[in-house]
Amino acid sequence: VLASCLSLVLGHVTVARHRSFDVVDDAPLALCSMRYILGFAAMLVLVIVGCCLASFDFHIQGLAGLVLGDKAKRRYSLISLGEAIPGSSKDARGAVSLEVVYFFFGFALPLVQLV
């Protein structure tokens, strides 16, 4: 929730700042300047690190939690959850296709949107 609110606020700030500049015959900044390259590299690293960090937990409580013992609490990242998909089904073809779609929309597509 905090990330969504921050994203909306930063979007409004960016639009307001962009609209405040007058259009003049100034030479545009080169897209391959060091500032843009470092910013892109930082975003790329942050997306990859964010996908590898544990981002949610499953806590099974009650009688099922007592039966499961230590397995009642599991932490997952985007990558570890995707790697667990094939082991959750007996149909290897269906599980692998689900894993491919999951990684495409969860990992590859955000990386492609950076470009």
Buried (B, 14 or more C-beta within 10 A) or exposed (E): EEEEEEEEEEEEEEEEEEEEEEEEEEEEEEEEEEEEEEEEEEBEEEBBEEBEEEBEEEEBEEEEEEEEEEEBEBEBBBBBBBEEBBEEEEEEEEBEEBBEEBBEEBBEEBEEEEE
